[in-house]
């Protein structure tokens, strides 16, 4: 039994230069999407942002304290 060649079709996907608005849907109405996600998950957002804000304020306070010590 011999092998028979099988013809395969190549499928090529391409975007038309006139239809390249595929990613624009991500940016439409972005502020309301963010507000909706945060309002649904406000507890998770708080637990995510609280340590970041706390560390940032601590670093700012520490840097200000260091500046004052080096002046004298």
N, CA, C and O atoms as a CHARMM CRD file, in Angstrom:
* protein
*
  288
    1    1 UNK  N      0.82900  -1.17200   0.00000 PROA 1      0.00000
    2    1 UNK  CA     0.00000   0.00000   0.00000 PROA 1      0.00000
    3    1 UNK  C      0.87900   1.24300   0.00000 PROA 1      0.00000
    4    1 UNK  O      1.74300   1.40500   0.86200 PROA 1      0.00000
    5    2 UNK  N      0.66100   2.08000  -0.93300 PROA 2      0.00000
    6    2 UNK  CA     1.44800   3.30500  -1.03200 PROA 2      0.00000
    7    2 UNK  C      0.75300   4.46600  -0.34200 PROA 2      0.00000
    8    2 UNK  O     -0.45500   4.44700  -0.10400 PROA 2      0.00000
    9    3 UNK  N      1.54000   5.45900  -0.03500 PROA 3      0.00000
   10    3 UNK  CA     0.97000   6.65000   0.59400 PROA 3      0.00000
   11    3 UNK  C      0.40400   7.54900  -0.48200 PROA 3      0.00000
   12    3 UNK  O      1.02800   7.77300  -1.51900 PROA 3      0.00000
   13    4 UNK  N     -0.75700   8.04900  -0.23000 PROA 4      0.00000
   14    4 UNK  CA    -1.37800   8.95900  -1.17800 PROA 4      0.00000
   15    4 UNK  C     -1.20900  10.39500  -0.68300 PROA 4      0.00000
   16    4 UNK  O     -1.47700  10.67900   0.48500 PROA 4      0.00000
   17    5 UNK  N     -0.77900  11.27900  -1.53200 PROA 5      0.00000
   18    5 UNK  CA    -0.61600  12.67200  -1.09400 PROA 5      0.00000
   19    5 UNK  C     -1.98000  13.29900  -0.79700 PROA 5      0.00000
   20    5 UNK  O     -2.95600  13.08600  -1.51700 PROA 5      0.00000
   21    6 UNK  N     -2.01200  14.04900   0.24400 PROA 6      0.00000
   22    6 UNK  CA    -3.24300  14.72200   0.65500 PROA 6      0.00000
   23    6 UNK  C     -3.05400  16.20800   0.42400 PROA 6      0.00000
   24    6 UNK  O     -2.07700  16.80300   0.87700 PROA 6      0.00000
   25    7 UNK  N     -3.98900  16.79000  -0.27700 PROA 7      0.00000
   26    7 UNK  CA    -3.91100  18.23000  -0.51700 PROA 7      0.00000
   27    7 UNK  C     -4.50700  18.96600   0.67900 PROA 7      0.00000
   28    7 UNK  O     -5.62200  18.67700   1.11500 PROA 7      0.00000
   29    8 UNK  N     -3.75100  19.91000   1.19300 PROA 8      0.00000
   30    8 UNK  CA    -4.24100  20.70100   2.32100 PROA 8      0.00000
   31    8 UNK  C     -4.45700  22.12900   1.85900 PROA 8      0.00000
   32    8 UNK  O     -3.70400  22.66200   1.04300 PROA 8      0.00000
   33    9 UNK  N     -5.47600  22.71900   2.38700 PROA 9      0.00000
   34    9 UNK  CA    -5.74900  24.11900   2.06600 PROA 9      0.00000
   35    9 UNK  C     -5.12700  24.99000   3.14300 PROA 9      0.00000
   36    9 UNK  O     -5.26900  24.71600   4.33500 PROA 9      0.00000
   37   10 UNK  N     -4.45900  26.00800   2.73200 PROA 10     0.00000
   38   10 UNK  CA    -3.89100  26.96900   3.68200 PROA 10     0.00000
   39   10 UNK  C     -4.93200  28.03900   3.96200 PROA 10     0.00000
   40   10 UNK  O     -5.51200  28.61900   3.04400 PROA 10     0.00000
   41   11 UNK  N     -5.15400  28.28500   5.22100 PROA 11     0.00000
   42   11 UNK  CA    -6.11000  29.31500   5.60900 PROA 11     0.00000
   43   11 UNK  C     -5.31700  30.48900   6.15200 PROA 11     0.00000
   44   11 UNK  O     -4.55400  30.35600   7.10900 PROA 11     0.00000
   45   12 UNK  N     -5.50400  31.61100   5.54200 PROA 12     0.00000
   46   12 UNK  CA    -4.76900  32.80700   5.94700 PROA 12     0.00000
   47   12 UNK  C     -5.78800  33.83400   6.43000 PROA 12     0.00000
   48   12 UNK  O     -6.72100  34.20000   5.71500 PROA 12     0.00000
   49   13 UNK  N     -5.58500  34.28300   7.65300 PROA 13     0.00000
   50   13 UNK  CA    -6.44900  35.30400   8.21400 PROA 13     0.00000
   51   13 UNK  C     -5.71900  36.63800   8.13600 PROA 13     0.00000
   52   13 UNK  O     -4.55300  36.73200   8.51900 PROA 13     0.00000
   53   14 UNK  N     -6.36900  37.62600   7.66200 PROA 14     0.00000
   54   14 UNK  CA    -5.77500  38.95900   7.57300 PROA 14     0.00000
   55   14 UNK  C     -6.85400  39.99000   7.85100 PROA 14     0.00000
   56   14 UNK  O     -8.03500  39.77800   7.57500 PROA 14     0.00000
   57   15 UNK  N     -6.41900  41.09900   8.39900 PROA 15     0.00000
   58   15 UNK  CA    -7.34000  42.20000   8.63700 PROA 15     0.00000
   59   15 UNK  C     -7.31400  43.14300   7.44800 PROA 15     0.00000
   60   15 UNK  O     -6.25500  43.47700   6.91600 PROA 15     0.00000
   61   16 UNK  N     -8.45900  43.54800   7.05900 PROA 16     0.00000
   62   16 UNK  CA    -8.54400  44.53700   6.00300 PROA 16     0.00000
   63   16 UNK  C     -8.07000  45.87100   6.56200 PROA 16     0.00000
   64   16 UNK  O     -8.33400  46.17100   7.72600 PROA 16     0.00000
   65   17 UNK  N     -7.38400  46.66900   5.77500 PROA 17     0.00000
   66   17 UNK  CA    -6.95300  47.97400   6.28800 PROA 17     0.00000
   67   17 UNK  C     -8.13800  48.88100   6.61400 PROA 17     0.00000
   68   17 UNK  O     -7.97700  49.89200   7.29700 PROA 17     0.00000
   69   18 UNK  N     -9.31200  48.52600   6.13200 PROA 18     0.00000
   70   18 UNK  CA   -10.49400  49.33100   6.40200 PROA 18     0.00000
   71   18 UNK  C    -11.25100  48.85600   7.63800 PROA 18     0.00000
   72   18 UNK  O    -12.18400  49.52500   8.08300 PROA 18     0.00000
   73   19 UNK  N    -10.86100  47.70400   8.20300 PROA 19     0.00000
   74   19 UNK  CA   -11.57600  47.15100   9.34800 PROA 19     0.00000
   75   19 UNK  C    -10.62700  46.85000  10.50300 PROA 19     0.00000
   76   19 UNK  O    -10.67800  45.75900  11.07100 PROA 19     0.00000
   77   20 UNK  N     -9.77300  47.78600  10.85600 PROA 20     0.00000
   78   20 UNK  CA    -8.81600  47.55700  11.93500 PROA 20     0.00000
   79   20 UNK  C     -9.25200  48.24900  13.21600 PROA 20     0.00000
   80   20 UNK  O     -8.42100  48.79600  13.94100 PROA 20     0.00000
   81   21 UNK  N    -10.52400  48.23200  13.49500 PROA 21     0.00000
   82   21 UNK  CA   -11.02900  48.81000  14.72800 PROA 21     0.00000
   83   21 UNK  C    -11.33600  47.71600  15.74200 PROA 21     0.00000
   84   21 UNK  O    -12.30500  47.82600  16.49400 PROA 21     0.00000
   85   22 UNK  N    -10.53100  46.67000  15.77100 PROA 22     0.00000
   86   22 UNK  CA   -10.81100  45.54500  16.66400 PROA 22     0.00000
   87   22 UNK  C    -10.48000  45.87400  18.11000 PROA 22     0.00000
   88   22 UNK  O    -11.16800  45.39900  19.01300 PROA 22     0.00000
   89   23 UNK  N     -9.45800  46.66400  18.35500 PROA 23     0.00000
   90   23 UNK  CA    -9.02900  46.94900  19.72300 PROA 23     0.00000
   91   23 UNK  C     -9.75000  48.16600  20.28900 PROA 23     0.00000
   92   23 UNK  O     -9.72100  48.38400  21.50000 PROA 23     0.00000
   93   24 UNK  N    -10.38000  48.94000  19.46400 PROA 24     0.00000
   94   24 UNK  CA   -11.02300  50.15500  19.95600 PROA 24     0.00000
   95   24 UNK  C    -12.14500  49.85100  20.93800 PROA 24     0.00000
   96   24 UNK  O    -12.49600  50.71000  21.74700 PROA 24     0.00000
   97   25 UNK  N    -12.71500  48.65700  20.88900 PROA 25     0.00000
   98   25 UNK  CA   -13.76100  48.29300  21.83000 PROA 25     0.00000
   99   25 UNK  C    -13.27900  48.23600  23.26300 PROA 25     0.00000
  100   25 UNK  O    -14.07600  48.37500  24.19100 PROA 25     0.00000
  101   26 UNK  N    -11.98400  48.03400  23.45600 PROA 26     0.00000
  102   26 UNK  CA   -11.42900  48.00800  24.81200 PROA 26     0.00000
  103   26 UNK  C    -11.43900  49.39600  25.44100 PROA 26     0.00000
  104   26 UNK  O    -11.57400  49.52300  26.65800 PROA 26     0.00000
  105   27 UNK  N    -11.29900  50.43000  24.63000 PROA 27     0.00000
  106   27 UNK  CA   -11.15500  51.78400  25.15800 PROA 27     0.00000
  107   27 UNK  C    -12.48700  52.53800  25.21700 PROA 27     0.00000
  108   27 UNK  O    -12.56400  53.60700  25.82300 PROA 27     0.00000
  109   28 UNK  N    -13.51100  52.00300  24.60600 PROA 28     0.00000
  110   28 UNK  CA   -14.80400  52.69000  24.63100 PROA 28     0.00000
  111   28 UNK  C    -15.37200  52.67800  26.04000 PROA 28     0.00000
  112   28 UNK  O    -15.49000  51.62200  26.66300 PROA 28     0.00000
  113   29 UNK  N    -15.71800  53.83800  26.53000 PROA 29     0.00000
  114   29 UNK  CA   -16.37700  53.98300  27.83000 PROA 29     0.00000
  115   29 UNK  C    -15.56100  53.38000  28.96200 PROA 29     0.00000
  116   29 UNK  O    -16.10900  52.72700  29.85000 PROA 29     0.00000
  117   30 UNK  N    -14.25200  53.60000  28.93100 PROA 30     0.00000
  118   30 UNK  CA   -13.34100  53.01800  29.92500 PROA 30     0.00000
  119   30 UNK  C    -13.62900  53.49500  31.35400 PROA 30     0.00000
  120   30 UNK  O    -13.64600  52.66300  32.26100 PROA 30     0.00000
  121   31 UNK  N    -13.85700  54.79300  31.60200 PROA 31     0.00000
  122   31 UNK  CA   -14.12800  55.21200  32.99200 PROA 31     0.00000
  123   31 UNK  C    -15.34500  54.52400  33.61100 PROA 31     0.00000
  124   31 UNK  O    -15.31300  54.15600  34.78500 PROA 31     0.00000
  125   32 UNK  N    -16.40800  54.34900  32.84200 PROA 32     0.00000
  126   32 UNK  CA   -17.58000  53.69800  33.43100 PROA 32     0.00000
  127   32 UNK  C    -17.33700  52.21300  33.65800 PROA 32     0.00000
  128   32 UNK  O    -17.88500  51.63600  34.59800 PROA 32     0.00000
  129   33 UNK  N    -16.52200  51.58300  32.81100 PROA 33     0.00000
  130   33 UNK  CA   -16.17700  50.17500  33.03100 PROA 33     0.00000
  131   33 UNK  C    -15.37300  50.01800  34.31600 PROA 33     0.00000
  132   33 UNK  O    -15.60900  49.09700  35.09700 PROA 33     0.00000
  133   34 UNK  N    -14.42400  50.92300  34.52800 PROA 34     0.00000
  134   34 UNK  CA   -13.61400  50.86900  35.75700 PROA 34     0.00000
  135   34 UNK  C    -14.50700  51.12100  36.96300 PROA 34     0.00000
  136   34 UNK  O    -14.39100  50.41800  37.96700 PROA 34     0.00000
  137   35 UNK  N    -15.39200  52.10600  36.88600 PROA 35     0.00000
  138   35 UNK  CA   -16.30300  52.40400  38.00000 PROA 35     0.00000
  139   35 UNK  C    -17.18700  51.20200  38.30700 PROA 35     0.00000
  140   35 UNK  O    -17.42400  50.88500  39.47200 PROA 35     0.00000
  141   36 UNK  N    -17.66700  50.54300  37.28100 PROA 36     0.00000
  142   36 UNK  CA   -18.53300  49.37300  37.47700 PROA 36     0.00000
  143   36 UNK  C    -17.76800  48.24900  38.17000 PROA 36     0.00000
  144   36 UNK  O    -18.28900  47.62600  39.09500 PROA 36     0.00000
  145   37 UNK  N    -16.54100  47.98400  37.73300 PROA 37     0.00000
  146   37 UNK  CA   -15.73900  46.92200  38.34100 PROA 37     0.00000
  147   37 UNK  C    -15.40500  47.24500  39.79100 PROA 37     0.00000
  148   37 UNK  O    -15.46200  46.36800  40.65300 PROA 37     0.00000
  149   38 UNK  N    -15.05600  48.49700  40.06400 PROA 38     0.00000
  150   38 UNK  CA   -14.70300  48.87900  41.43800 PROA 38     0.00000
  151   38 UNK  C    -15.93200  48.84100  42.32900 PROA 38     0.00000
  152   38 UNK  O    -15.84800  48.39800  43.47500 PROA 38     0.00000
  153   39 UNK  N    -17.07900  49.29900  41.82100 PROA 39     0.00000
  154   39 UNK  CA   -18.27600  49.29100  42.65500 PROA 39     0.00000
  155   39 UNK  C    -18.75000  47.86300  42.93900 PROA 39     0.00000
  156   39 UNK  O    -19.32300  47.60000  43.99700 PROA 39     0.00000
  157   40 UNK  N    -18.51800  46.95000  42.00900 PROA 40     0.00000
  158   40 UNK  CA   -18.85600  45.54800  42.27200 PROA 40     0.00000
  159   40 UNK  C    -17.90800  44.93000  43.29200 PROA 40     0.00000
  160   40 UNK  O    -18.32800  44.13400  44.13300 PROA 40     0.00000
  161   41 UNK  N    -16.63600  45.29400  43.21900 PROA 41     0.00000
  162   41 UNK  CA   -15.60500  44.66500  44.05000 PROA 41     0.00000
  163   41 UNK  C    -14.92000  45.70300  44.92900 PROA 41     0.00000
  164   41 UNK  O    -13.69100  45.76200  44.96200 PROA 41     0.00000
  165   42 UNK  N    -15.68800  46.52200  45.64000 PROA 42     0.00000
  166   42 UNK  CA   -15.09500  47.60600  46.40800 PROA 42     0.00000
  167   42 UNK  C    -14.22500  47.09300  47.54400 PROA 42     0.00000
  168   42 UNK  O    -13.22400  47.72500  47.88300 PROA 42     0.00000
  169   43 UNK  N    -14.58400  45.95900  48.13900 PROA 43     0.00000
  170   43 UNK  CA   -13.77200  45.43000  49.22800 PROA 43     0.00000
  171   43 UNK  C    -12.41500  44.97800  48.71600 PROA 43     0.00000
  172   43 UNK  O    -11.39100  45.26100  49.33800 PROA 43     0.00000
  173   44 UNK  N    -12.39700  44.28700  47.60000 PROA 44     0.00000
  174   44 UNK  CA   -11.12400  43.84900  47.02000 PROA 44     0.00000
  175   44 UNK  C    -10.28500  45.03900  46.58400 PROA 44     0.00000
  176   44 UNK  O     -9.06500  45.03700  46.74800 PROA 44     0.00000
  177   45 UNK  N    -10.94100  46.06500  46.02300 PROA 45     0.00000
  178   45 UNK  CA   -10.21300  47.25700  45.59500 PROA 45     0.00000
  179   45 UNK  C     -9.60500  47.97300  46.79700 PROA 45     0.00000
  180   45 UNK  O     -8.48100  48.47000  46.72300 PROA 45     0.00000
  181   46 UNK  N    -10.34400  48.02500  47.89900 PROA 46     0.00000
  182   46 UNK  CA    -9.82100  48.65900  49.10900 PROA 46     0.00000
  183   46 UNK  C     -8.62800  47.88300  49.65500 PROA 46     0.00000
  184   46 UNK  O     -7.61600  48.47100  50.03800 PROA 46     0.00000
  185   47 UNK  N     -8.75600  46.56900  49.68700 PROA 47     0.00000
  186   47 UNK  CA    -7.65500  45.75600  50.20200 PROA 47     0.00000
  187   47 UNK  C     -6.44300  45.78900  49.27500 PROA 47     0.00000
  188   47 UNK  O     -5.32000  45.54700  49.71800 PROA 47     0.00000
  189   48 UNK  N     -6.65500  46.08300  48.01100 PROA 48     0.00000
  190   48 UNK  CA    -5.53800  46.21800  47.09100 PROA 48     0.00000
  191   48 UNK  C     -4.87500  47.58000  47.22700 PROA 48     0.00000
  192   48 UNK  O     -3.64800  47.67600  47.22500 PROA 48     0.00000
  193   49 UNK  N     -5.67800  48.63500  47.34500 PROA 49     0.00000
  194   49 UNK  CA    -5.13300  49.98600  47.34500 PROA 49     0.00000
  195   49 UNK  C     -4.61900  50.43700  48.70600 PROA 49     0.00000
  196   49 UNK  O     -3.70400  51.25800  48.76100 PROA 49     0.00000
  197   50 UNK  N     -5.16700  49.93800  49.79200 PROA 50     0.00000
  198   50 UNK  CA    -4.76600  50.38700  51.12300 PROA 50     0.00000
  199   50 UNK  C     -3.27500  50.14200  51.39500 PROA 50     0.00000
  200   50 UNK  O     -2.60600  51.06600  51.85700 PROA 50     0.00000
  201   51 UNK  N     -2.72200  48.96400  51.13700 PROA 51     0.00000
  202   51 UNK  CA    -1.28000  48.78800  51.36400 PROA 51     0.00000
  203   51 UNK  C     -0.41900  49.67100  50.46200 PROA 51     0.00000
  204   51 UNK  O      0.63100  50.15300  50.88500 PROA 51     0.00000
  205   52 UNK  N     -0.85400  49.88000  49.24000 PROA 52     0.00000
  206   52 UNK  CA    -0.07100  50.71800  48.32300 PROA 52     0.00000
  207   52 UNK  C     -0.04600  52.15700  48.81700 PROA 52     0.00000
  208   52 UNK  O      1.01200  52.78700  48.83200 PROA 52     0.00000
  209   53 UNK  N     -1.19400  52.68500  49.22200 PROA 53     0.00000
  210   53 UNK  CA    -1.26300  54.04900  49.72900 PROA 53     0.00000
  211   53 UNK  C     -0.50100  54.15900  51.05100 PROA 53     0.00000
  212   53 UNK  O      0.17100  55.16100  51.29600 PROA 53     0.00000
  213   54 UNK  N     -0.60100  53.14700  51.89300 PROA 54     0.00000
  214   54 UNK  CA     0.11000  53.16400  53.17000 PROA 54     0.00000
  215   54 UNK  C      1.61300  53.16700  52.98800 PROA 54     0.00000
  216   54 UNK  O      2.31100  53.93700  53.64700 PROA 54     0.00000
  217   55 UNK  N      2.11500  52.33700  52.12400 PROA 55     0.00000
  218   55 UNK  CA     3.56100  52.29200  51.87700 PROA 55     0.00000
  219   55 UNK  C      4.03500  53.60000  51.26200 PROA 55     0.00000
  220   55 UNK  O      5.09300  54.11100  51.62900 PROA 55     0.00000
  221   56 UNK  N      3.25900  54.14400  50.32900 PROA 56     0.00000
  222   56 UNK  CA     3.64300  55.40500  49.69500 PROA 56     0.00000
  223   56 UNK  C      3.71100  56.53600  50.72100 PROA 56     0.00000
  224   56 UNK  O      4.66200  57.31700  50.72200 PROA 56     0.00000
  225   57 UNK  N      2.70400  56.62400  51.59400 PROA 57     0.00000
  226   57 UNK  CA     2.71200  57.69500  52.59200 PROA 57     0.00000
  227   57 UNK  C      3.84300  57.49100  53.59800 PROA 57     0.00000
  228   57 UNK  O      4.44200  58.46700  54.05200 PROA 57     0.00000
  229   58 UNK  N      4.14300  56.24900  53.95200 PROA 58     0.00000
  230   58 UNK  CA     5.26000  55.98000  54.85700 PROA 58     0.00000
  231   58 UNK  C      6.58100  56.41800  54.23200 PROA 58     0.00000
  232   58 UNK  O      7.41400  57.02800  54.90100 PROA 58     0.00000
  233   59 UNK  N      6.77000  56.11000  52.96200 PROA 59     0.00000
  234   59 UNK  CA     8.01600  56.48500  52.28100 PROA 59     0.00000
  235   59 UNK  C      8.13300  58.00100  52.19400 PROA 59     0.00000
  236   59 UNK  O      9.21600  58.54900  52.39700 PROA 59     0.00000
  237   60 UNK  N      7.03700  58.68100  51.89600 PROA 60     0.00000
  238   60 UNK  CA     7.07500  60.14400  51.83900 PROA 60     0.00000
  239   60 UNK  C      7.43600  60.72900  53.20600 PROA 60     0.00000
  240   60 UNK  O      8.24300  61.65500  53.29500 PROA 60     0.00000
  241   61 UNK  N      6.84500  60.19700  54.25100 PROA 61     0.00000
  242   61 UNK  CA     7.13700  60.67300  55.60200 PROA 61     0.00000
  243   61 UNK  C      8.59400  60.40600  55.95700 PROA 61     0.00000
  244   61 UNK  O      9.25700  61.26700  56.53600 PROA 61     0.00000
  245   62 UNK  N      9.09600  59.23300  55.62100 PROA 62     0.00000
  246   62 UNK  CA    10.49100  58.87000  55.92800 PROA 62     0.00000
  247   62 UNK  C     11.45900  59.76800  55.16600 PROA 62     0.00000
  248   62 UNK  O     12.45600  60.21500  55.73100 PROA 62     0.00000
  249   63 UNK  N     11.18300  60.03700  53.90200 PROA 63     0.00000
  250   63 UNK  CA    12.06600  60.89900  53.12300 PROA 63     0.00000
  251   63 UNK  C     12.07000  62.32100  53.66300 PROA 63     0.00000
  252   63 UNK  O     13.11600  62.96900  53.69700 PROA 63     0.00000
  253   64 UNK  N     10.92200  62.80600  54.08000 PROA 64     0.00000
  254   64 UNK  CA    10.85500  64.14700  54.66400 PROA 64     0.00000
  255   64 UNK  C     11.63800  64.19200  55.97500 PROA 64     0.00000
  256   64 UNK  O     12.32600  65.17300  56.25700 PROA 64     0.00000
  257   65 UNK  N     11.53600  63.15000  56.76100 PROA 65     0.00000
  258   65 UNK  CA    12.26700  63.05800  58.02900 PROA 65     0.00000
  259   65 UNK  C     13.77800  63.04400  57.76900 PROA 65     0.00000
  260   65 UNK  O     14.54200  63.68800  58.48700 PROA 65     0.00000
  261   66 UNK  N     14.19900  62.31000  56.74100 PROA 66     0.00000
  262   66 UNK  CA    15.62600  62.26600  56.39000 PROA 66     0.00000
  263   66 UNK  C     16.13900  63.63000  55.93900 PROA 66     0.00000
  264   66 UNK  O     17.25700  64.01300  56.28200 PROA 66     0.00000
  265   67 UNK  N     15.33300  64.36700  55.17200 PROA 67     0.00000
  266   67 UNK  CA    15.74700  65.69400  54.71300 PROA 67     0.00000
  267   67 UNK  C     15.94100  66.63200  55.89900 PROA 67     0.00000
  268   67 UNK  O     16.89500  67.41000  55.93800 PROA 67     0.00000
  269   68 UNK  N     15.03100  66.55000  56.86200 PROA 68     0.00000
  270   68 UNK  CA    15.12600  67.43000  58.02800 PROA 68     0.00000
  271   68 UNK  C     16.34500  67.08800  58.87500 PROA 68     0.00000
  272   68 UNK  O     16.95900  67.99200  59.44300 PROA 68     0.00000
  273   69 UNK  N     16.71500  65.82300  58.98000 PROA 69     0.00000
  274   69 UNK  CA    17.87400  65.43600  59.77500 PROA 69     0.00000
  275   69 UNK  C     19.18100  65.85600  59.11500 PROA 69     0.00000
  276   69 UNK  O     20.14700  66.17000  59.81000 PROA 69     0.00000
  277   70 UNK  N     19.22700  65.86700  57.80200 PROA 70     0.00000
  278   70 UNK  CA    20.45500  66.23100  57.11200 PROA 70     0.00000
  279   70 UNK  C     20.66400  67.73700  57.05400 PROA 70     0.00000
  280   70 UNK  O     21.77300  68.19200  56.77300 PROA 70     0.00000
  281   71 UNK  N     19.61400  68.52400  57.31500 PROA 71     0.00000
  282   71 UNK  CA    19.77100  69.97300  57.33500 PROA 71     0.00000
  283   71 UNK  C     20.59200  70.43300  58.53000 PROA 71     0.00000
  284   71 UNK  O     21.37300  71.38000  58.42800 PROA 71     0.00000
  285   72 UNK  N     20.41900  69.77500  59.63900 PROA 72     0.00000
  286   72 UNK  CA    21.07800  70.22400  60.87700 PROA 72     0.00000
  287   72 UNK  C     22.37700  69.51800  61.10200 PROA 72     0.00000
  288   72 UNK  O     23.05700  69.77800  62.09500 PROA 72     0.00000
